Every structure is written in C-alpha cells, then in structure tokens.
Amino acid sequence: MPRFDTPLTTNDQSFDRVLHVGLPVALLIENGTTDPSLDEALRAVAKTDAGRLLVARARAADNPQIANTAAGSVPALILYREGQELTRTTSPTAASFRAYTSYLLGRGPLPAHDQPAAPPKSTAPTKPIIVTDATYQRDVLHSDLPVLVDLWAAWCGPCRMIAPIVEKLAGEYAGRMKFAKLNVDENPLTANQLQIRGIPTLLVYRGGKLVDKIVGAAPEPMLRQKIDAVLRG
C-alpha cells in the first residue's frame, strides 16, 4: 500500500489514478489561495495518517474537469472512498478539514455543520432531442447553446453507424452543446429549406447561425475536433 506523507498535488490527467490508489482520498479544490492554518492542517494530517488516507489538492483554475466536480463552489473539500464520492463541504477550515478526515477514517461522526446540499443535477439533456419542422426554429435556431443537428432517415445505413457516436457525444458535452436529430423523411419542409442532398448530414449552429456542415459518417475524432472548435469560438 503506498504511503504519502505530504499533500499530493493532482491535475485533470492524474486525478483518476489518485482516486484509485487504494486509499480514502481527501481532495481540496483550491481557488489559488489557501488559509495558512488550513495548509498546515493538510500537511499535518497527511503526515500523521500516511498509509491510511491520501490528502490531495488541485487548483480549480488550472484543472477544469476537477473544478467541475465542485459544481461552482470553490474552495471545496470532497471525500472519496473506493473511488466514489462520500461527502463534501465548501469553504473548509483547518478545524472542519480535521473533522471530515476523522470521519473519513472512521474515527468520528459526519460533521453536522457546514454541509452543503448535494450539487444540483444538471437539467441539460444527455441524449439528442428530437426536432421537427414545427420545433426546428425554437430548439435549434433560438437555442442558447450551440447545437449539432443529425439529419437522418430510418433506411440510411451510415446514419445508423453514426447514431451511437452522436448519442455518446451528447452525454459528454451535456450543458455545453445541444444535440438534436431530425428525420428528413418525416420533416421534408426543413430538409428542403436546408437543401439536404445526402444523409447523414450534421449541421452545427452557434447563435442561430450555421457554422459547420459535415456530410457522411464522419469519425468520432473529427466530430470532437469540430465540436471543440465551435465551443472555443
């Protein structure tokens, strides 16, 4: 079993390995400045309980994936056991850090104070929505988020090939980009207005304007590259 007697600085690339190191993990997500007394508590607990738990820290500004787990509340202390979140608190102090790590090690109760509500669940769709002639303008052209529209038909083999990729990306980019599907056979008006000549065709909109068009069963890496470019833009 590894022994870490000082706080370990982690990042988006190494975080998964940290969670599966085989020890309970106390993760402090920082906003760039840490109270000296809290900093001292991290070092003291890491040394005293080396081999029993791992104290880790990460800067939110440098690690967007880790910061996202804090649901916008930084600084945050999140406790993990066997790779799964156990509990969390915001704005930890030296005293609350010691109390929470004591709970993590089974030495004390879950602290009764300073416990935030569970992070809000995103209401963003994690699967492509179905759009029609009647809803295309509302759900696509007037969307607050960028939108990728998959134009398809039931008889189209390449459409069936690309569908699982679109569904996978919809889950991964939920909250940042909306994904939609339009059946061209059932919605000929929109298909004709868009001058669709072949399917699958993927249309990417930002601010109601068409910014990219992909015809054919494009590979997943290409789609990711195009989506990321739109989100950066």
Phi and psi in degrees as GROMACS dihedral restraints (atoms count N, CA, C in turn):
[ dihedral_restraints ]
;  ai    aj    ak    al  type     phi  dphi    fc
    3     4     5     6     1   -67.7    20    10
    4     5     6     7     1   151.6    20    10
    6     7     8     9     1  -120.1    20    10
    7     8     9    10     1   123.2    20    10
    9    10    11    12     1  -120.6    20    10
   10    11    12    13     1   108.6    20    10
   12    13    14    15     1  -100.1    20    10
   13    14    15    16     1    10.8    20    10
   15    16    17    18     1  -137.4    20    10
   16    17    18    19     1   155.1    20    10
   18    19    20    21     1   -59.0    20    10
   19    20    21    22     1   136.7    20    10
   21    22    23    24     1   -98.6    20    10
   22    23    24    25     1   126.8    20    10
   24    25    26    27     1   -84.8    20    10
   25    26    27    28     1   122.9    20    10
   27    28    29    30     1  -116.3    20    10
   28    29    30    31     1   172.3    20    10
   30    31    32    33     1  -146.9    20    10
   31    32    33    34     1  -179.0    20    10
   33    34    35    36     1   -58.3    20    10
   34    35    36    37     1   -34.4    20    10
   36    37    38    39     1   -75.5    20    10
   37    38    39    40     1   -33.6    20    10
   39    40    41    42     1  -102.1    20    10
   40    41    42    43     1    -4.4    20    10
   42    43    44    45     1   -61.7    20    10
   43    44    45    46     1   -41.0    20    10
   45    46    47    48     1   -62.3    20    10
   46    47    48    49     1   -38.8    20    10
   48    49    50    51     1   -65.9    20    10
   49    50    51    52     1   -36.9    20    10
   51    52    53    54     1   -62.3    20    10
   52    53    54    55     1   -43.3    20    10
   54    55    56    57     1   -65.2    20    10
   55    56    57    58     1   -25.2    20    10
   57    58    59    60     1  -111.0    20    10
   58    59    60    61     1    29.4    20    10
   60    61    62    63     1   -76.0    20    10
   61    62    63    64     1   -12.6    20    10
   63    64    65    66     1    99.9    20    10
   64    65    66    67     1     7.6    20    10
   66    67    68    69     1  -127.5    20    10
   67    68    69    70     1   155.4    20    10
   69    70    71    72     1   -60.3    20    10
   70    71    72    73     1   148.5    20    10
   72    73    74    75     1  -125.2    20    10
   73    74    75    76     1   131.7    20    10
   75    76    77    78     1  -109.9    20    10
   76    77    78    79     1   109.5    20    10
   78    79    80    81     1  -105.8    20    10
   79    80    81    82     1   124.1    20    10
   81    82    83    84     1  -102.2    20    10
   82    83    84    85     1   117.5    20    10
   84    85    86    87     1   -96.6    20    10
   85    86    87    88     1   114.9    20    10
   87    88    89    90     1  -101.7    20    10
   88    89    90    91     1   158.0    20    10
   90    91    92    93     1  -105.1    20    10
   91    92    93    94     1    15.2    20    10
   93    94    95    96     1   113.0    20    10
   94    95    96    97     1   -25.5    20    10
   96    97    98    99     1  -128.5    20    10
   97    98    99   100     1   136.1    20    10
   99   100   101   102     1  -126.6    20    10
  100   101   102   103     1   134.3    20    10
  102   103   104   105     1   -57.4    20    10
  103   104   105   106     1   132.3    20    10
  105   106   107   108     1   -54.8    20    10
  106   107   108   109     1   -37.1    20    10
  108   109   110   111     1   -68.5    20    10
  109   110   111   112     1   -35.8    20    10
  111   112   113   114     1   -68.5    20    10
  112   113   114   115     1   -40.5    20    10
  114   115   116   117     1   -59.6    20    10
  115   116   117   118     1   -41.8    20    10
  117   118   119   120     1   -66.4    20    10
  118   119   120   121     1   -38.0    20    10
  120   121   122   123     1   -64.3    20    10
  121   122   123   124     1   -39.4    20    10
  123   124   125   126     1   -59.4    20    10
  124   125   126   127     1   -46.7    20    10
  126   127   128   129     1   -66.5    20    10
  127   128   129   130     1   -40.1    20    10
  129   130   131   132     1   -66.9    20    10
  130   131   132   133     1   -44.9    20    10
  132   133   134   135     1   -67.3    20    10
  133   134   135   136     1   -40.5    20    10
  135   136   137   138     1   -59.8    20    10
  136   137   138   139     1   -38.3    20    10
  138   139   140   141     1   -76.0    20    10
  139   140   141   142     1   -45.8    20    10
  141   142   143   144     1   -65.7    20    10
  142   143   144   145     1   -38.8    20    10
  144   145   146   147     1  -109.0    20    10
  145   146   147   148     1    27.0    20    10
  147   148   149   150     1   -57.3    20    10
  148   149   150   151     1   132.4    20    10
  150   151   152   153     1    91.3    20    10
  151   152   153   154     1   -13.4    20    10
  153   154   155   156     1  -108.9    20    10
  154   155   156   157     1   -28.3    20    10
  156   157   158   159     1  -153.0    20    10
  157   158   159   160     1   165.4    20    10
  159   160   161   162     1  -116.5    20    10
  160   161   162   163     1   124.8    20    10
  162   163   164   165     1   -95.8    20    10
  163   164   165   166     1   121.4    20    10
  165   166   167   168     1  -126.4    20    10
  166   167   168   169     1   155.3    20    10
  168   169   170   171     1  -142.6    20    10
  169   170   171   172     1   152.0    20    10
  171   172   173   174     1  -150.9    20    10
  172   173   174   175     1   143.2    20    10
  174   175   176   177     1   -86.1    20    10
  175   176   177   178     1   124.6    20    10
  177   178   179   180     1   -61.3    20    10
  178   179   180   181     1   -40.6    20    10
  180   181   182   183     1   -64.2    20    10
  181   182   183   184     1   -28.5    20    10
  183   184   185   186     1   -95.5    20    10
  184   185   186   187     1    -9.3    20    10
  186   187   188   189     1  -137.0    20    10
  187   188   189   190     1    81.5    20    10
  189   190   191   192     1   -60.9    20    10
  190   191   192   193     1   -32.7    20    10
  192   193   194   195     1   -68.2    20    10
  193   194   195   196     1   -43.4    20    10
  195   196   197   198     1   -66.9    20    10
  196   197   198   199     1   -42.2    20    10
  198   199   200   201     1   -59.3    20    10
  199   200   201   202     1   -34.2    20    10
  201   202   203   204     1   -63.9    20    10
  202   203   204   205     1   -29.9    20    10
  204   205   206   207     1   -67.7    20    10
  205   206   207   208     1   -20.7    20    10
  207   208   209   210     1   -82.7    20    10
  208   209   210   211     1    -4.4    20    10
  210   211   212   213     1    53.9    20    10
  211   212   213   214     1    37.4    20    10
  213   214   215   216     1    85.1    20    10
  214   215   216   217     1    -1.8    20    10
  216   217   218   219     1  -106.7    20    10
  217   218   219   220     1    97.3    20    10
  219   220   221   222     1  -127.1    20    10
  220   221   222   223     1   136.8    20    10
  222   223   224   225     1   -73.3    20    10
  223   224   225   226     1   154.4    20    10
  225   226   227   228     1  -143.1    20    10
  226   227   228   229     1   147.4    20    10
  228   229   230   231     1  -114.5    20    10
  229   230   231   232     1   122.2    20    10
  231   232   233   234     1  -122.3    20    10
  232   233   234   235     1   130.7    20    10
  234   235   236   237     1  -102.3    20    10
  235   236   237   238     1   136.8    20    10
  237   238   239   240     1  -126.9    20    10
  238   239   240   241     1   144.8    20    10
  240   241   242   243     1  -137.6    20    10
  241   242   243   244     1   127.9    20    10
  243   244   245   246     1    54.4    20    10
  244   245   246   247     1    38.4    20    10
  246   247   248   249     1    81.1    20    10
  247   248   249   250     1    -2.0    20    10
  249   250   251   252     1  -113.0    20    10
  250   251   252   253     1   141.5    20    10
  252   253   254   255     1   -64.1    20    10
  253   254   255   256     1   133.1    20    10
  255   256   257   258     1   -99.3    20    10
  256   257   258   259     1   -49.6    20    10
  258   259   260   261     1  -165.6    20    10
  259   260   261   262     1   175.8    20    10
  261   262   263   264     1  -153.7    20    10
  262   263   264   265     1   163.2    20    10
  264   265   266   267     1  -149.5    20    10
  265   266   267   268     1   154.9    20    10
  267   268   269   270     1  -104.6    20    10
  268   269   270   271     1   158.7    20    10
  270   271   272   273     1    47.5    20    10
  271   272   273   274     1    55.3    20    10
  273   274   275   276     1   -65.7    20    10
  274   275   276   277     1   148.1    20    10
  276   277   278   279     1  -110.7    20    10
  277   278   279   280     1   174.7    20    10
  279   280   281   282     1   -59.0    20    10
  280   281   282   283     1   -42.7    20    10
  282   283   284   285     1   -66.1    20    10
  283   284   285   286     1   -44.5    20    10
  285   286   287   288     1   -69.8    20    10
  286   287   288   289     1   -33.1    20    10
  288   289   290   291     1   -61.4    20    10
  289   290   291   292     1   -44.7    20    10
  291   292   293   294     1   -64.4    20    10
  292   293   294   295     1   -39.6    20    10
  294   295   296   297     1   -66.3    20    10
  295   296   297   298     1   -42.1    20    10
  297   298   299   300     1   -70.2    20    10
  298   299   300   301     1   -38.0    20    10
  300   301   302   303     1   -71.1    20    10
  301   302   303   304     1   -30.5    20    10
  303   304   305   306     1   -63.2    20    10
  304   305   306   307     1   -41.8    20    10
  306   307   308   309     1   -63.8    20    10
  307   308   309   310     1   -41.5    20    10
  309   310   311   312     1   -59.8    20    10
  310   311   312   313     1   -33.9    20    10
  312   313   314   315     1   -91.2    20    10
  313   314   315   316     1     3.8    20    10
  315   316   317   318     1    78.4    20    10
  316   317   318   319     1    20.4    20    10
  318   319   320   321     1   -97.8    20    10
  319   320   321   322     1   -12.3    20    10
  321   322   323   324     1  -157.3    20    10
  322   323   324   325     1   173.3    20    10
  324   325   326   327     1   -77.6    20    10
  325   326   327   328     1   165.6    20    10
  327   328   329   330     1   -65.2    20    10
  328   329   330   331     1   125.5    20    10
  330   331   332   333     1   -54.6    20    10
  331   332   333   334     1   138.2    20    10
  333   334   335   336     1   -83.6    20    10
  334   335   336   337     1   -17.4    20    10
  336   337   338   339     1  -110.2    20    10
  337   338   339   340     1   160.4    20    10
  339   340   341   342     1    61.9    20    10
  340   341   342   343     1    30.2    20    10
  342   343   344   345     1   -99.2    20    10
  343   344   345   346     1   115.8    20    10
  345   346   347   348     1   -76.2    20    10
  346   347   348   349     1   162.4    20    10
  348   349   350   351     1   -65.8    20    10
  349   350   351   352     1   158.0    20    10
  351   352   353   354     1   -58.1    20    10
  352   353   354   355     1   144.6    20    10
  354   355   356   357     1   -56.8    20    10
  355   356   357   358     1   139.2    20    10
  357   358   359   360     1   -62.4    20    10
  358   359   360   361     1   139.2    20    10
  360   361   362   363     1   -76.8    20    10
  361   362   363   364     1   136.4    20    10
  363   364   365   366     1   -66.7    20    10
  364   365   366   367     1   138.5    20    10
  366   367   368   369     1   -94.0    20    10
  367   368   369   370     1     1.6    20    10
  369   370   371   372     1   -67.8    20    10
  370   371   372   373     1   138.2    20    10
  372   373   374   375     1   -64.3    20    10
  373   374   375   376     1   137.9    20    10
  375   376   377   378     1  -101.8    20    10
  376   377   378   379     1     1.8    20    10
  378   379   380   381     1  -131.9    20    10
  379   380   381   382     1   157.8    20    10
  381   382   383   384     1   -59.7    20    10
  382   383   384   385     1   139.4    20    10
  384   385   386   387     1   -89.0    20    10
  385   386   387   388     1   156.9    20    10
  387   388   389   390     1   -92.3    20    10
  388   389   390   391     1   125.6    20    10
  390   391   392   393     1  -115.4    20    10
  391   392   393   394     1   155.5    20    10
  393   394   395   396     1  -132.8    20    10
  394   395   396   397     1   179.5    20    10
  396   397   398   399     1   -55.4    20    10
  397   398   399   400     1   -37.0    20    10
  399   400   401   402     1   -77.3    20    10
  400   401   402   403     1   -26.2    20    10
  402   403   404   405     1  -111.6    20    10
  403   404   405   406     1    -1.3    20    10
  405   406   407   408     1   -61.0    20    10
  406   407   408   409     1   -45.8    20    10
  408   409   410   411     1   -63.5    20    10
  409   410   411   412     1   -44.4    20    10
  411   412   413   414     1   -67.2    20    10
  412   413   414   415     1   -49.3    20    10
  414   415   416   417     1   -84.2    20    10
  415   416   417   418     1   -21.7    20    10
  417   418   419   420     1  -111.0    20    10
  418   419   420   421     1   -60.3    20    10
  420   421   422   423     1   -70.7    20    10
  421   422   423   424     1   -28.2    20    10
  423   424   425   426     1  -104.5    20    10
  424   425   426   427     1    16.9    20    10
  426   427   428   429     1   -72.5    20    10
  427   428   429   430     1   140.8    20    10
  429   430   431   432     1   -73.0    20    10
  430   431   432   433     1   -24.3    20    10
  432   433   434   435     1  -101.7    20    10
  433   434   435   436     1   156.8    20    10
  435   436   437   438     1   -58.7    20    10
  436   437   438   439     1   152.6    20    10
  438   439   440   441     1  -132.2    20    10
  439   440   441   442     1   135.2    20    10
  441   442   443   444     1  -109.6    20    10
  442   443   444   445     1   121.7    20    10
  444   445   446   447     1  -107.8    20    10
  445   446   447   448     1   125.2    20    10
  447   448   449   450     1   -98.8    20    10
  448   449   450   451     1   109.8    20    10
  450   451   452   453     1   -93.7    20    10
  451   452   453   454     1   123.8    20    10
  453   454   455   456     1  -147.1    20    10
  454   455   456   457     1   176.8    20    10
  456   457   458   459     1  -150.4    20    10
  457   458   459   460     1   154.1    20    10
  459   460   461   462     1   -63.2    20    10
  460   461   462   463     1   -30.9    20    10
  462   463   464   465     1   -83.8    20    10
  463   464   465   466     1    -4.1    20    10
  465   466   467   468     1   -88.2    20    10
  466   467   468   469     1   111.2    20    10
  468   469   470   471     1   -61.7    20    10
  469   470   471   472     1   -50.3    20    10
  471   472   473   474     1   -59.5    20    10
  472   473   474   475     1   -29.3    20    10
  474   475   476   477     1   -63.3    20    10
  475   476   477   478     1   -39.4    20    10
  477   478   479   480     1   -69.8    20    10
  478   479   480   481     1   -28.8    20    10
  480   481   482   483     1   -69.1    20    10
  481   482   483   484     1   -39.4    20    10
  483   484   485   486     1   -86.6    20    10
  484   485   486   487     1   -18.4    20    10
  486   487   488   489     1   -56.1    20    10
  487   488   489   490     1   -45.3    20    10
  489   490   491   492     1   -63.5    20    10
  490   491   492   493     1   -31.6    20    10
  492   493   494   495     1   -68.2    20    10
  493   494   495   496     1   -44.7    20    10
  495   496   497   498     1   -61.2    20    10
  496   497   498   499     1   -41.0    20    10
  498   499   500   501     1   -66.3    20    10
  499   500   501   502     1   -39.8    20    10
  501   502   503   504     1   -63.0    20    10
  502   503   504   505     1   -45.5    20    10
  504   505   506   507     1   -66.0    20    10
  505   506   507   508     1   -34.3    20    10
  507   508   509   510     1   -59.4    20    10
  508   509   510   511     1   -39.6    20    10
  510   511   512   513     1   -69.7    20    10
  511   512   513   514     1   -40.9    20    10
  513   514   515   516     1   -72.1    20    10
  514   515   516   517     1   -32.9    20    10
  516   517   518   519     1  -102.7    20    10
  517   518   519   520     1    14.5    20    10
  519   520   521   522     1   -56.3    20    10
  520   521   522   523     1   133.4    20    10
  522   523   524   525     1    91.4    20    10
  523   524   525   526     1   -17.1    20    10
  525   526   527   528     1  -112.3    20    10
  526   527   528   529     1   -32.7    20    10
  528   529   530   531     1  -143.2    20    10
  529   530   531   532     1   140.5    20    10
  531   532   533   534     1   -93.6    20    10
  532   533   534   535     1   142.9    20    10
  534   535   536   537     1  -118.9    20    10
  535   536   537   538     1   137.8    20    10
  537   538   539   540     1  -139.2    20    10
  538   539   540   541     1   155.4    20    10
  540   541   542   543     1  -126.3    20    10
  541   542   543   544     1   136.0    20    10
  543   544   545   546     1  -126.7    20    10
  544   545   546   547     1   118.5    20    10
  546   547   548   549     1   -79.0    20    10
  547   548   549   550     1   114.4    20    10
  549   550   551   552     1   -70.3    20    10
  550   551   552   553     1   -28.0    20    10
  552   553   554   555     1   -69.8    20    10
  553   554   555   556     1   -36.6    20    10
  555   556   557   558     1   -86.9    20    10
  556   557   558   559     1   -12.6    20    10
  558   559   560   561     1  -134.6    20    10
  559   560   561   562     1    64.4    20    10
  561   562   563   564     1   -66.3    20    10
  562   563   564   565     1   -27.1    20    10
  564   565   566   567     1   -62.2    20    10
  565   566   567   568     1   -50.4    20    10
  567   568   569   570     1   -66.5    20    10
  568   569   570   571     1   -42.2    20    10
  570   571   572   573     1   -59.3    20    10
  571   572   573   574     1   -41.1    20    10
  573   574   575   576     1   -68.7    20    10
  574   575   576   577     1   -41.2    20    10
  576   577   578   579     1   -62.5    20    10
  577   578   579   580     1   -34.5    20    10
  579   580   581   582     1   -84.2    20    10
  580   581   582   583     1    -3.9    20    10
  582   583   584   585     1    56.1    20    10
  583   584   585   586     1    49.2    20    10
  585   586   587   588     1   -78.7    20    10
  586   587   588   589     1   122.7    20    10
  588   589   590   591     1  -109.6    20    10
  589   590   591   592     1   -14.8    20    10
  591   592   593   594     1  -154.7    20    10
  592   593   594   595     1   151.0    20    10
  594   595   596   597     1  -132.4    20    10
  595   596   597   598     1   153.9    20    10
  597   598   599   600     1   -70.6    20    10
  598   599   600   601     1   145.3    20    10
  600   601   602   603     1  -125.8    20    10
  601   602   603   604     1   130.5    20    10
  603   604   605   606     1  -109.9    20    10
  604   605   606   607     1   125.5    20    10
  606   607   608   609     1  -112.2    20    10
  607   608   609   610     1   134.3    20    10
  609   610   611   612     1  -116.0    20    10
  610   611   612   613     1   124.8    20    10
  612   613   614   615     1  -115.8    20    10
  613   614   615   616     1   147.0    20    10
  615   616   617   618     1  -140.4    20    10
  616   617   618   619     1   124.3    20    10
  618   619   620   621     1    61.7    20    10
  619   620   621   622     1    30.9    20    10
  621   622   623   624     1    80.8    20    10
  622   623   624   625     1     0.5    20    10
  624   625   626   627     1  -110.6    20    10
  625   626   627   628     1   140.0    20    10
  627   628   629   630     1   -72.3    20    10
  628   629   630   631     1   122.2    20    10
  630   631   632   633     1  -115.9    20    10
  631   632   633   634     1   -12.9    20    10
  633   634   635   636     1  -159.6    20    10
  634   635   636   637     1   152.8    20    10
  636   637   638   639     1  -142.6    20    10
  637   638   639   640     1   125.9    20    10
  639   640   641   642     1  -122.6    20    10
  640   641   642   643     1   120.7    20    10
  642   643   644   645     1  -107.5    20    10
  643   644   645   646     1   129.8    20    10
  645   646   647   648     1   100.4    20    10
  646   647   648   649     1   172.9    20    10
  648   649   650   651     1   -80.9    20    10
  649   650   651   652     1    80.4    20    10
  651   652   653   654     1   -67.9    20    10
  652   653   654   655     1   146.0    20    10
  654   655   656   657     1   -70.3    20    10
  655   656   657   658     1   156.1    20    10
  657   658   659   660     1   -56.2    20    10
  658   659   660   661     1   -44.6    20    10
  660   661   662   663     1   -58.9    20    10
  661   662   663   664     1   -37.7    20    10
  663   664   665   666     1   -65.1    20    10
  664   665   666   667     1   -42.0    20    10
  666   667   668   669     1   -64.6    20    10
  667   668   669   670     1   -42.0    20    10
  669   670   671   672     1   -60.3    20    10
  670   671   672   673     1   -43.4    20    10
  672   673   674   675     1   -60.9    20    10
  673   674   675   676     1   -43.3    20    10
  675   676   677   678     1   -69.2    20    10
  676   677   678   679     1   -40.9    20    10
  678   679   680   681     1   -63.1    20    10
  679   680   681   682     1   -46.7    20    10
  681   682   683   684     1   -61.3    20    10
  682   683   684   685     1   -37.0    20    10
  684   685   686   687     1   -65.0    20    10
  685   686   687   688     1   -39.5    20    10
  687   688   689   690     1   -67.1    20    10
  688   689   690   691     1   -42.1    20    10
  690   691   692   693     1   -67.9    20    10
  691   692   693   694     1   -33.9    20    10
  693   694   695   696     1   -70.1    20    10
  694   695   696   697     1   -32.7    20    10
